[in-house]
């Protein structure tokens, strides 16, 4: 019963953080408005409690919300399950279809992950001492290619899957117009591998946003080598952010 209480408290915490700041929502709309137009299809991979889903909907997009955590799927269905413009896929995304072990952080479900390497990196990382993955659950895995085959080609894909980003990108065989993926400074090699994967897919323009700033770091988009150098040069305290990749 205590674990159920902790899980509920973690969900309420996420809802408060991700829905409670109107200025953050407005900044998110400005950021994604550079990638998403009314009527576009968007994939939100790692949708969590759906704050990005809300932004994409405000911009007039059709959304496929992809989320493997059972508790988060219940939240998404409660918030968006009756909306024809939102399809909810209760699955993880990887390089091949199958099953994966999802490690659940009940106190902070936003950092639940299918990546054992992510949990291992956090174990010895400054600032992550209070994060604990207490339980796990088997979840289905699909691929971006399979989601495209089912729903159509999106104009934008947002990927935020706690260290599993490279695995997700390896399941995409052809580029879409633009995408983003989360990075952490404790796992810089994963982000560098994601940049390399994006370059291999044909992306030539890159930018980034730090933390939850919802603001691109520069008005001038750069190449893959430049964004990789920027990432390597970030201080560890920067912690996390998102890298954006776009076709020419």
Protein Blocks (a to p, Z undefined) as FASTA:
>chain_A
ZZmmmmmmmmmmmmmmmmmpmklmmmmmmmmmmmbcghiacddehklnommmmmmmmnop
acddddfblklmmmmmmmmmmpmkbccddddddfbgcdddddddfklmmlgcfbfklmmm
mmmgghilmgccfbdcddddddfklmmmmnopcfbdcddeehilmmmmmmpcbdcfbdcd
dddfklmmlmmmmmmmmmmnopabdcddehjlopafbfbdcdfklmmmmmmmpcfklopa
cdddddZZ
